């Protein structure tokens, strides 16, 4: 059945997923974030009753949920709460009797930010998950699945060609890495000790529209450099990242994998790697982004497109010695997920990258036009 869903036609897949999630109560923590927003959108398409929980649910926040074109906000139950608040999480989960819980809430999704606030990172990324699990343990109603978004960083520096779920030691040492590692371990603990239906997915680098983490993440940061200003600026590549290699996967593929895990009862208590559709060095990824951005821009403004290509990439050296423990190579083996659910990526990397770049160009162009319109009105 699972292989039929993952390998069949799009219409057949969607219809079977509608049957599974239709009218089911779903909680998505961190729902105003990049992946959380996409998960909420897909669950609404499947006919679920979706509650999104986030520490910041303001209508001004840059989020897929606040996109006026999609009109998601009016279709969701929105709860503003902090996952580190144990009492609040227990009340929300116990009262709403959710069928599925998807946990994406995190204080920091990058190691640099985690380093500036280690305590907050540990509280959110470890204890936030413990609070979800404790609320489920104490509730009379048990969800059908409690999903944890983990990370490839729990493995630490790679030895060999790739990470394997039950062969590669967990050696993450950074603040973000260790906080996620602890949550990852407790996921299995609460399944074994309390029979909670947890599923853990160790994710690679995800890209796609509506990722507004322009301060740290490679693609949105590059998009801001090239499209946000009157003149494009060369995206930056730090010298110590020249040898980095990473997996990349389009966000829709991630959501497909999560939904298949939710559908498959045999996956409860298991941990899975989410392998990327593409494995690239960071410089090669950034060069591809620049070339694709120029191609997209050339359709509208050939002069600006030439500037993007001429600018290329700006290689920078950190002004001070960094204490960030950046992993050089990260590559996940995804055979277990494929064997248990039938999941495998179906989209082409360059096609989805172009789709993503088109989104950001339109996003920044619209913002620029709004500013110009406001200036005209003020004048």
LUMBA-631601 format. One record per residue (C-alpha): x, y, z; residue number from 1. Coordinates in Angstrom, 2 decimals. Each point is the difference from the previous one (the first is absolute). Example, Ala and Ser with C-alpha at 12.3 -4.5 7.8 and 13.67 -1.06 7.14 Angstrom:
% LUMBA-631601
<atom px="12.30" py="-4.50" pz="7.80" num="1"/>
<atom px="1.37" py="3.44" pz="-0.66" num="2"/>
% end
This chain:
% LUMBA-631601
<atom px="0.00" py="0.00" pz="0.00" num="1"/>
<atom px="2.72" py="2.47" pz="0.93" num="2"/>
<atom px="2.00" py="-0.69" pz="-3.12" num="3"/>
<atom px="-3.15" py="0.46" pz="-2.06" num="4"/>
<atom px="-0.55" py="3.40" pz="1.64" num="5"/>
<atom px="3.58" py="1.21" pz="-0.46" num="6"/>
<atom px="0.33" py="-1.37" pz="-3.51" num="7"/>
<atom px="-3.49" py="0.47" pz="-1.44" num="8"/>
<atom px="-1.63" py="2.95" pz="-1.67" num="9"/>
<atom px="-0.29" py="3.32" pz="1.83" num="10"/>
<atom px="-3.80" py="-0.20" pz="0.01" num="11"/>
<atom px="0.02" py="-3.52" pz="1.46" num="12"/>
<atom px="2.48" py="0.99" pz="2.69" num="13"/>
<atom px="-1.98" py="3.05" pz="1.05" num="14"/>
<atom px="-3.28" py="-1.92" pz="0.13" num="15"/>
<atom px="1.43" py="-2.69" pz="2.28" num="16"/>
<atom px="1.60" py="2.61" pz="2.23" num="17"/>
<atom px="-3.31" py="1.86" pz="0.23" num="18"/>
<atom px="-1.59" py="-3.19" pz="1.29" num="19"/>
<atom px="2.66" py="-0.34" pz="2.69" num="20"/>
<atom px="0.07" py="3.61" pz="1.23" num="21"/>
<atom px="-3.49" py="1.24" pz="-0.83" num="22"/>
<atom px="-1.66" py="1.53" pz="3.08" num="23"/>
<atom px="2.91" py="-1.10" pz="2.21" num="24"/>
<atom px="1.24" py="2.44" pz="2.62" num="25"/>
<atom px="3.60" py="1.00" pz="-0.69" num="26"/>
<atom px="2.42" py="2.10" pz="2.07" num="27"/>
<atom px="3.02" py="1.63" pz="-1.63" num="28"/>
<atom px="2.46" py="1.66" pz="2.39" num="29"/>
<atom px="2.18" py="2.70" pz="-1.50" num="30"/>
<atom px="-2.74" py="0.38" pz="-2.57" num="31"/>
<atom px="0.99" py="3.52" pz="-1.03" num="32"/>
<atom px="3.48" py="-1.19" pz="-0.98" num="33"/>
<atom px="1.15" py="-1.12" pz="-3.45" num="34"/>
<atom px="-0.76" py="-3.73" pz="0.17" num="35"/>
<atom px="-2.90" py="0.42" pz="2.43" num="36"/>
<atom px="-1.81" py="2.27" pz="-2.44" num="37"/>
<atom px="0.37" py="-2.50" pz="-2.84" num="38"/>
<atom px="-1.21" py="-2.81" pz="2.27" num="39"/>
<atom px="-3.07" py="2.01" pz="0.98" num="40"/>
<atom px="-0.78" py="0.74" pz="-3.64" num="41"/>
<atom px="0.20" py="-3.67" pz="-0.97" num="42"/>
<atom px="-2.09" py="-1.15" pz="2.95" num="43"/>
<atom px="-2.72" py="2.48" pz="-0.96" num="44"/>
<atom px="0.07" py="-1.41" pz="-3.52" num="45"/>
<atom px="-0.50" py="-3.45" pz="1.52" num="46"/>
<atom px="-3.11" py="1.18" pz="1.85" num="47"/>
<atom px="1.44" py="-0.02" pz="3.51" num="48"/>
<atom px="-1.03" py="2.30" pz="2.85" num="49"/>
<atom px="3.31" py="1.77" pz="0.52" num="50"/>
<atom px="1.26" py="1.82" pz="3.09" num="51"/>
<atom px="3.28" py="1.89" pz="-0.31" num="52"/>
<atom px="1.87" py="0.94" pz="3.14" num="53"/>
<atom px="2.80" py="2.55" pz="0.07" num="54"/>
<atom px="1.61" py="2.44" pz="2.41" num="55"/>
<atom px="-0.67" py="2.80" pz="-2.52" num="56"/>
<atom px="-3.26" py="-0.15" pz="-1.95" num="57"/>
<atom px="-0.28" py="3.68" pz="-0.92" num="58"/>
<atom px="-1.54" py="0.81" pz="-3.36" num="59"/>
<atom px="3.05" py="2.17" pz="-0.80" num="60"/>
<atom px="2.47" py="-2.88" pz="0.22" num="61"/>
<atom px="1.56" py="-1.13" pz="-3.27" num="62"/>
<atom px="-1.51" py="-3.46" pz="-0.37" num="63"/>
<atom px="-1.74" py="-2.18" pz="-2.52" num="64"/>
<atom px="-3.02" py="0.03" pz="2.32" num="65"/>
<atom px="-0.27" py="3.78" pz="-0.34" num="66"/>
<atom px="0.18" py="-0.02" pz="-3.80" num="67"/>
<atom px="-3.13" py="1.84" pz="-1.18" num="68"/>
<atom px="-0.11" py="-1.93" pz="-3.26" num="69"/>
<atom px="-0.19" py="-3.39" pz="1.71" num="70"/>
<atom px="-2.55" py="1.06" pz="2.66" num="71"/>
<atom px="1.23" py="-2.66" pz="2.44" num="72"/>
<atom px="-0.40" py="2.00" pz="3.18" num="73"/>
<atom px="-3.81" py="0.04" pz="-0.14" num="74"/>
<atom px="-0.11" py="-3.78" pz="-0.43" num="75"/>
<atom px="2.16" py="-0.87" pz="3.00" num="76"/>
<atom px="-0.40" py="-0.14" pz="3.75" num="77"/>
<atom px="2.82" py="2.23" pz="1.21" num="78"/>
<atom px="1.42" py="-0.31" pz="3.51" num="79"/>
<atom px="2.72" py="2.27" pz="1.34" num="80"/>
<atom px="2.04" py="-1.92" pz="2.56" num="81"/>
<atom px="3.56" py="-0.91" pz="0.92" num="82"/>
<atom px="0.94" py="-3.68" pz="-0.18" num="83"/>
<atom px="2.22" py="0.53" pz="3.05" num="84"/>
<atom px="-3.15" py="0.71" pz="2.05" num="85"/>
<atom px="-0.80" py="-3.46" pz="1.33" num="86"/>
<atom px="-3.40" py="0.88" pz="1.44" num="87"/>
<atom px="-1.15" py="1.71" pz="-3.19" num="88"/>
<atom px="1.06" py="-2.92" pz="-2.17" num="89"/>
<atom px="-1.74" py="-2.48" pz="2.27" num="90"/>
<atom px="-3.26" py="1.98" pz="-0.09" num="91"/>
<atom px="0.07" py="0.51" pz="-3.78" num="92"/>
<atom px="0.76" py="-3.64" pz="-0.81" num="93"/>
<atom px="-2.35" py="-1.49" pz="2.57" num="94"/>
<atom px="-2.98" py="2.17" pz="-0.90" num="95"/>
<atom px="0.25" py="-0.29" pz="-3.78" num="96"/>
<atom px="0.50" py="-3.79" pz="-0.26" num="97"/>
<atom px="2.17" py="0.17" pz="-3.10" num="98"/>
<atom px="0.30" py="-2.96" pz="-2.34" num="99"/>
<atom px="3.40" py="1.12" pz="-1.32" num="100"/>
<atom px="2.69" py="2.30" pz="1.41" num="101"/>
<atom px="2.78" py="1.38" pz="-2.19" num="102"/>
<atom px="2.72" py="1.67" pz="2.05" num="103"/>
<atom px="2.11" py="2.59" pz="-1.84" num="104"/>
<atom px="0.33" py="2.66" pz="2.72" num="105"/>
<atom px="3.61" py="0.95" pz="0.67" num="106"/>
<atom px="1.82" py="3.01" pz="1.39" num="107"/>
<atom px="2.72" py="-0.03" pz="-2.63" num="108"/>
<atom px="0.33" py="-1.90" pz="-3.24" num="109"/>
<atom px="3.65" py="0.92" pz="-0.54" num="110"/>
<atom px="3.09" py="-0.57" pz="2.10" num="111"/>
<atom px="1.10" py="3.65" pz="0.00" num="112"/>
<atom px="-3.22" py="1.23" pz="1.60" num="113"/>
<atom px="0.03" py="-2.83" pz="2.55" num="114"/>
<atom px="3.46" py="1.00" pz="1.12" num="115"/>
<atom px="-1.22" py="3.45" pz="1.07" num="116"/>
<atom px="-2.77" py="-1.45" pz="2.19" num="117"/>
<atom px="0.91" py="-3.53" pz="1.12" num="118"/>
<atom px="-2.46" py="-0.21" pz="2.90" num="119"/>
<atom px="-2.96" py="1.16" pz="-2.08" num="120"/>
<atom px="0.98" py="-2.41" pz="-2.76" num="121"/>
<atom px="0.15" py="-2.97" pz="2.38" num="122"/>
<atom px="-3.28" py="0.94" pz="1.68" num="123"/>
<atom px="-1.85" py="0.30" pz="-3.30" num="124"/>
<atom px="1.63" py="-2.78" pz="-2.00" num="125"/>
<atom px="0.25" py="-2.59" pz="2.76" num="126"/>
<atom px="-2.47" py="0.89" pz="2.74" num="127"/>
<atom px="-2.61" py="1.25" pz="-2.46" num="128"/>
<atom px="-0.13" py="-3.53" pz="-1.42" num="129"/>
<atom px="-0.04" py="-1.53" pz="3.49" num="130"/>
<atom px="-3.01" py="2.19" pz="0.84" num="131"/>
<atom px="-1.85" py="-1.29" pz="-3.06" num="132"/>
<atom px="0.81" py="-3.59" pz="0.94" num="133"/>
<atom px="-0.95" py="0.51" pz="3.65" num="134"/>
<atom px="-3.31" py="1.57" pz="-1.00" num="135"/>
<atom px="-0.75" py="-3.02" pz="-2.19" num="136"/>
<atom px="1.08" py="-2.43" pz="2.71" num="137"/>
<atom px="-2.29" py="1.60" pz="2.58" num="138"/>
<atom px="-2.98" py="0.43" pz="-2.31" num="139"/>
<atom px="-2.73" py="-2.62" pz="-0.11" num="140"/>
<atom px="-0.10" py="0.41" pz="-3.78" num="141"/>
<atom px="3.11" py="-1.19" pz="-1.83" num="142"/>
<atom px="0.81" py="1.32" pz="-3.48" num="143"/>
<atom px="0.48" py="-2.42" pz="-2.86" num="144"/>
<atom px="3.42" py="1.47" pz="-0.65" num="145"/>
<atom px="2.32" py="2.56" pz="1.62" num="146"/>
<atom px="2.55" py="1.18" pz="-2.55" num="147"/>
<atom px="3.37" py="1.56" pz="0.84" num="148"/>
<atom px="1.93" py="2.03" pz="-2.55" num="149"/>
<atom px="3.62" py="-0.88" pz="0.79" num="150"/>
<atom px="3.14" py="0.78" pz="-1.98" num="151"/>
<atom px="3.01" py="-1.59" pz="-1.67" num="152"/>
<atom px="2.15" py="2.07" pz="2.38" num="153"/>
<atom px="-0.61" py="-2.52" pz="2.81" num="154"/>
<atom px="2.63" py="-2.22" pz="-1.65" num="155"/>
<atom px="2.83" py="2.51" pz="0.17" num="156"/>
<atom px="2.93" py="-0.17" pz="-2.42" num="157"/>
<atom px="-0.46" py="-2.68" pz="-2.64" num="158"/>
<atom px="2.37" py="-2.96" pz="-0.26" num="159"/>
<atom px="-0.46" py="-2.03" pz="-3.15" num="160"/>
<atom px="-2.42" py="0.72" pz="-2.82" num="161"/>
<atom px="-3.28" py="0.62" pz="1.87" num="162"/>
<atom px="-1.91" py="-0.18" pz="3.28" num="163"/>
<atom px="-2.06" py="-3.11" pz="0.85" num="164"/>
<atom px="-2.74" py="0.01" pz="2.67" num="165"/>
<atom px="1.19" py="-2.89" pz="2.18" num="166"/>
<atom px="3.64" py="-0.25" pz="-1.00" num="167"/>
<atom px="1.34" py="3.56" pz="0.19" num="168"/>
<atom px="0.66" py="1.27" pz="3.56" num="169"/>
<atom px="-1.74" py="3.20" pz="1.11" num="170"/>
<atom px="2.84" py="2.45" pz="0.58" num="171"/>
<atom px="-1.50" py="3.46" pz="-0.44" num="172"/>
<atom px="1.91" py="2.43" pz="2.22" num="173"/>
<atom px="-1.31" py="3.48" pz="-0.86" num="174"/>
<atom px="-2.74" py="1.54" pz="2.15" num="175"/>
<atom px="-2.67" py="-0.40" pz="-2.67" num="176"/>
<atom px="1.25" py="-3.48" pz="-0.92" num="177"/>
<atom px="0.03" py="-1.24" pz="3.59" num="178"/>
<atom px="-3.40" py="1.45" pz="0.87" num="179"/>
<atom px="-1.56" py="-1.74" pz="-3.00" num="180"/>
<atom px="1.93" py="-3.18" pz="0.79" num="181"/>
<atom px="-1.46" py="-0.11" pz="3.51" num="182"/>
<atom px="-3.52" py="0.44" pz="-1.36" num="183"/>
<atom px="0.68" py="-2.70" pz="-2.58" num="184"/>
<atom px="1.06" py="-2.47" pz="2.73" num="185"/>
<atom px="-3.02" py="0.78" pz="2.20" num="186"/>
<atom px="-2.27" py="-0.68" pz="-2.95" num="187"/>
<atom px="1.03" py="-3.66" pz="0.07" num="188"/>
<atom px="-0.03" py="-0.05" pz="3.80" num="189"/>
<atom px="-3.63" py="1.12" pz="0.24" num="190"/>
<atom px="-0.99" py="-2.61" pz="-2.57" num="191"/>
<atom px="1.75" py="-2.83" pz="1.82" num="192"/>
<atom px="-0.88" py="1.05" pz="3.56" num="193"/>
<atom px="-3.51" py="1.39" pz="-0.51" num="194"/>
<atom px="-1.09" py="-1.44" pz="-3.37" num="195"/>
<atom px="-0.48" py="3.42" pz="-1.56" num="196"/>
<atom px="-0.21" py="-0.17" pz="-3.83" num="197"/>
<atom px="3.03" py="2.17" pz="-0.77" num="198"/>
<atom px="1.71" py="0.28" pz="-3.37" num="199"/>
<atom px="3.30" py="1.84" pz="-0.45" num="200"/>
<atom px="1.26" py="1.34" pz="-3.32" num="201"/>
<atom px="3.60" py="1.19" pz="-0.29" num="202"/>
<atom px="-0.29" py="2.63" pz="-2.69" num="203"/>
<atom px="2.51" py="1.40" pz="-2.47" num="204"/>
<atom px="0.06" py="3.59" pz="-1.33" num="205"/>
<atom px="-3.47" py="0.94" pz="-1.20" num="206"/>
<atom px="-0.66" py="2.74" pz="-2.56" num="207"/>
<atom px="-3.10" py="1.48" pz="-1.57" num="208"/>
<atom px="-2.32" py="3.02" pz="0.02" num="209"/>
<atom px="-0.93" py="1.85" pz="3.20" num="210"/>
<atom px="3.29" py="-0.55" pz="1.85" num="211"/>
<atom px="0.61" py="3.45" pz="1.46" num="212"/>
<atom px="3.10" py="-0.84" pz="2.06" num="213"/>
<atom px="2.11" py="2.47" pz="-1.96" num="214"/>
<atom px="2.45" py="0.50" pz="2.83" num="215"/>
<atom px="1.54" py="-3.45" pz="-0.11" num="216"/>
<atom px="-1.29" py="-2.50" pz="-2.57" num="217"/>
<atom px="1.83" py="-0.20" pz="-3.31" num="218"/>
<atom px="-2.78" py="0.34" pz="-2.58" num="219"/>
<atom px="-2.24" py="2.67" pz="1.58" num="220"/>
<atom px="3.08" py="2.01" pz="0.98" num="221"/>
<atom px="1.22" py="-0.12" pz="-3.60" num="222"/>
<atom px="-3.45" py="0.96" pz="-1.27" num="223"/>
<atom px="-0.04" py="3.07" pz="2.21" num="224"/>
<atom px="3.43" py="1.04" pz="-1.34" num="225"/>
<atom px="-1.03" py="-0.30" pz="-3.63" num="226"/>
<atom px="-3.61" py="1.19" pz="0.04" num="227"/>
<atom px="-0.71" py="2.15" pz="3.06" num="228"/>
<atom px="1.99" py="3.09" pz="-0.95" num="229"/>
<atom px="-0.10" py="2.41" pz="-2.93" num="230"/>
<atom px="3.26" py="-1.54" pz="-1.22" num="231"/>
<atom px="0.88" py="-3.67" pz="0.50" num="232"/>
<atom px="2.77" py="-0.84" pz="2.45" num="233"/>
<atom px="2.23" py="-3.06" pz="-0.25" num="234"/>
<atom px="-1.07" py="-2.69" pz="2.50" num="235"/>
<atom px="2.65" py="-0.77" pz="2.59" num="236"/>
<atom px="1.88" py="-3.25" pz="0.47" num="237"/>
<atom px="2.19" py="-0.22" pz="3.08" num="238"/>
<atom px="3.45" py="-1.40" pz="-0.67" num="239"/>
<atom px="-0.36" py="-2.72" pz="2.62" num="240"/>
<atom px="-3.06" py="-1.37" pz="-1.83" num="241"/>
<atom px="1.82" py="-0.63" pz="-3.28" num="242"/>
<atom px="0.44" py="-3.70" pz="0.75" num="243"/>
<atom px="-3.51" py="-0.54" pz="1.41" num="244"/>
<atom px="-2.25" py="-2.55" pz="-1.69" num="245"/>
<atom px="-3.73" py="-0.31" pz="0.70" num="246"/>
<atom px="-3.18" py="-1.83" pz="-0.99" num="247"/>
<atom px="-2.80" py="2.16" pz="-1.43" num="248"/>
<atom px="-3.68" py="-0.91" pz="-0.34" num="249"/>
<atom px="-3.01" py="1.97" pz="-1.19" num="250"/>
<atom px="-2.52" py="0.73" pz="2.74" num="251"/>
<atom px="-2.92" py="-1.73" pz="-1.77" num="252"/>
<atom px="2.01" py="-3.23" pz="0.01" num="253"/>
<atom px="0.56" py="0.33" pz="3.74" num="254"/>
<atom px="-3.75" py="0.38" pz="0.58" num="255"/>
<atom px="-0.64" py="-3.08" pz="-2.15" num="256"/>
<atom px="2.41" py="-2.00" pz="2.15" num="257"/>
<atom px="-1.61" py="1.17" pz="3.26" num="258"/>
<atom px="-3.48" py="-0.84" pz="-1.23" num="259"/>
<atom px="1.10" py="-3.49" pz="-1.00" num="260"/>
<atom px="1.50" py="-0.50" pz="3.47" num="261"/>
<atom px="-3.26" py="1.14" pz="1.57" num="262"/>
<atom px="-1.92" py="-2.41" pz="-2.21" num="263"/>
<atom px="2.18" py="-3.01" pz="0.87" num="264"/>
<atom px="-0.78" py="-1.46" pz="3.44" num="265"/>
<atom px="3.05" py="-2.26" pz="-0.21" num="266"/>
<atom px="2.26" py="3.07" pz="0.15" num="267"/>
<atom px="-0.92" py="0.82" pz="3.60" num="268"/>
<atom px="2.99" py="0.07" pz="2.32" num="269"/>
<atom px="2.43" py="0.17" pz="-2.90" num="270"/>
<atom px="2.59" py="2.54" pz="-1.08" num="271"/>
<atom px="0.64" py="0.80" pz="-3.66" num="272"/>
<atom px="2.46" py="1.92" pz="-2.11" num="273"/>
<atom px="-1.41" py="2.36" pz="-2.62" num="274"/>
<atom px="2.52" py="-0.12" pz="-2.81" num="275"/>
<atom px="0.31" py="2.92" pz="-2.36" num="276"/>
<atom px="-0.91" py="-0.05" pz="-3.64" num="277"/>
<atom px="3.31" py="1.77" pz="-0.71" num="278"/>
<atom px="3.40" py="-0.14" pz="1.69" num="279"/>
<atom px="2.19" py="3.03" pz="-0.70" num="280"/>
<atom px="2.92" py="1.94" pz="1.33" num="281"/>
<atom px="-1.03" py="3.38" pz="1.40" num="282"/>
<atom px="1.93" py="1.99" pz="-2.64" num="283"/>
<atom px="-1.62" py="-2.05" pz="-2.79" num="284"/>
<atom px="-3.44" py="0.51" pz="1.54" num="285"/>
<atom px="0.51" py="3.75" pz="0.23" num="286"/>
<atom px="1.33" py="0.20" pz="-3.57" num="287"/>
<atom px="-3.07" py="-1.90" pz="-1.19" num="288"/>
<atom px="-2.25" py="2.42" pz="1.89" num="289"/>
<atom px="1.73" py="2.99" pz="-1.61" num="290"/>
<atom px="-0.22" py="-1.46" pz="-3.51" num="291"/>
<atom px="-3.67" py="-0.95" pz="0.44" num="292"/>
<atom px="-0.83" py="3.41" pz="1.48" num="293"/>
<atom px="1.57" py="1.68" pz="-3.02" num="294"/>
<atom px="-1.99" py="-2.27" pz="-2.32" num="295"/>
<atom px="-3.25" py="0.88" pz="1.77" num="296"/>
<atom px="0.83" py="3.73" pz="0.06" num="297"/>
<atom px="0.94" py="0.00" pz="-3.70" num="298"/>
<atom px="-3.64" py="-0.66" pz="-0.89" num="299"/>
<atom px="-0.89" py="3.42" pz="1.42" num="300"/>
<atom px="3.13" py="2.13" pz="0.36" num="301"/>
<atom px="3.01" py="-1.17" pz="-2.06" num="302"/>
<atom px="2.20" py="2.81" pz="1.32" num="303"/>
<atom px="-0.56" py="-0.98" pz="3.64" num="304"/>
<atom px="0.52" py="-3.67" pz="-0.97" num="305"/>
<atom px="3.43" py="0.85" pz="-1.41" num="306"/>
<atom px="0.86" py="1.83" pz="3.20" num="307"/>
<atom px="-0.96" py="-3.06" pz="2.05" num="308"/>
<atom px="2.32" py="-2.16" pz="-2.10" num="309"/>
<atom px="2.81" py="2.55" pz="0.03" num="310"/>
<atom px="-0.22" py="0.35" pz="3.79" num="311"/>
<atom px="0.30" py="-3.73" pz="0.45" num="312"/>
<atom px="0.79" py="-1.05" pz="3.58" num="313"/>
<atom px="1.81" py="2.06" pz="2.63" num="314"/>
<atom px="2.36" py="-2.17" pz="2.03" num="315"/>
<atom px="0.38" py="1.38" pz="3.52" num="316"/>
<atom px="2.24" py="-0.78" pz="2.94" num="317"/>
<atom px="-1.43" py="0.21" pz="3.52" num="318"/>
<atom px="1.32" py="3.12" pz="1.74" num="319"/>
<atom px="0.60" py="-1.93" pz="3.20" num="320"/>
<atom px="0.66" py="-3.63" pz="0.77" num="321"/>
<atom px="-3.27" py="-1.90" pz="0.10" num="322"/>
<atom px="-0.96" py="-2.42" pz="2.76" num="323"/>
<atom px="-2.64" py="-1.58" pz="-2.22" num="324"/>
<atom px="0.55" py="-3.74" pz="-0.51" num="325"/>
<atom px="-1.10" py="-0.26" pz="-3.63" num="326"/>
<atom px="-0.11" py="-3.52" pz="-1.43" num="327"/>
<atom px="1.97" py="-0.30" pz="-3.23" num="328"/>
<atom px="-1.96" py="-2.77" pz="-1.74" num="329"/>
<atom px="-3.58" py="-1.13" pz="0.64" num="330"/>
<atom px="-1.60" py="-2.72" pz="-2.12" num="331"/>
<atom px="-2.95" py="-2.14" pz="1.08" num="332"/>
<atom px="-0.75" py="-3.52" pz="-1.19" num="333"/>
<atom px="-3.76" py="-0.20" pz="-0.55" num="334"/>
<atom px="-0.47" py="-3.70" pz="-0.79" num="335"/>
<atom px="-1.90" py="-0.76" pz="3.22" num="336"/>
<atom px="-2.61" py="2.69" pz="-0.71" num="337"/>
<atom px="-0.33" py="-1.18" pz="-3.59" num="338"/>
<atom px="-0.36" py="-3.66" pz="1.03" num="339"/>
<atom px="-2.58" py="0.66" pz="2.74" num="340"/>
<atom px="-2.17" py="2.59" pz="-1.78" num="341"/>
<atom px="0.94" py="-0.07" pz="-3.69" num="342"/>
<atom px="1.07" py="3.63" pz="0.17" num="343"/>
<atom px="2.37" py="1.36" pz="-2.60" num="344"/>
<atom px="0.30" py="3.49" pz="-1.46" num="345"/>
<atom px="-1.85" py="0.51" pz="-3.28" num="346"/>
<atom px="0.84" py="3.62" pz="-0.84" num="347"/>
<atom px="3.01" py="1.30" pz="-1.90" num="348"/>
<atom px="2.46" py="2.11" pz="1.98" num="349"/>
<atom px="0.44" py="2.75" pz="-2.60" num="350"/>
<atom px="-3.75" py="0.23" pz="-0.62" num="351"/>
<atom px="-0.82" py="0.46" pz="3.67" num="352"/>
<atom px="2.91" py="2.39" pz="0.49" num="353"/>
<atom px="-1.29" py="2.16" pz="-2.83" num="354"/>
<atom px="-3.51" py="-0.15" pz="1.48" num="355"/>
<atom px="1.39" py="1.14" pz="3.34" num="356"/>
<atom px="2.03" py="2.84" pz="-1.51" num="357"/>
<atom px="-3.06" py="1.22" pz="-1.92" num="358"/>
<atom px="-1.87" py="0.19" pz="3.29" num="359"/>
<atom px="2.68" py="2.15" pz="1.65" num="360"/>
<atom px="0.33" py="2.29" pz="-3.00" num="361"/>
<atom px="-3.75" py="0.60" pz="0.04" num="362"/>
<atom px="0.02" py="0.44" pz="3.78" num="363"/>
<atom px="2.67" py="2.69" pz="-0.08" num="364"/>
<atom px="-1.36" py="1.66" pz="-3.14" num="365"/>
<atom px="-3.44" py="0.31" pz="1.62" num="366"/>
<atom px="1.55" py="1.42" pz="3.17" num="367"/>
<atom px="1.96" py="2.54" pz="-2.05" num="368"/>
<atom px="-3.11" py="1.05" pz="-1.93" num="369"/>
<atom px="-1.91" py="0.42" pz="3.28" num="370"/>
<atom px="2.75" py="2.29" pz="1.32" num="371"/>
<atom px="0.05" py="2.06" pz="-3.19" num="372"/>
<atom px="-3.79" py="0.27" pz="0.07" num="373"/>
<atom px="0.12" py="1.19" pz="3.61" num="374"/>
<atom px="2.64" py="2.60" pz="-0.85" num="375"/>
<atom px="-2.15" py="1.31" pz="-2.85" num="376"/>
<atom px="-3.00" py="0.29" pz="2.32" num="377"/>
<atom px="2.10" py="1.78" pz="2.63" num="378"/>
<atom px="1.36" py="2.40" pz="-2.58" num="379"/>
% end
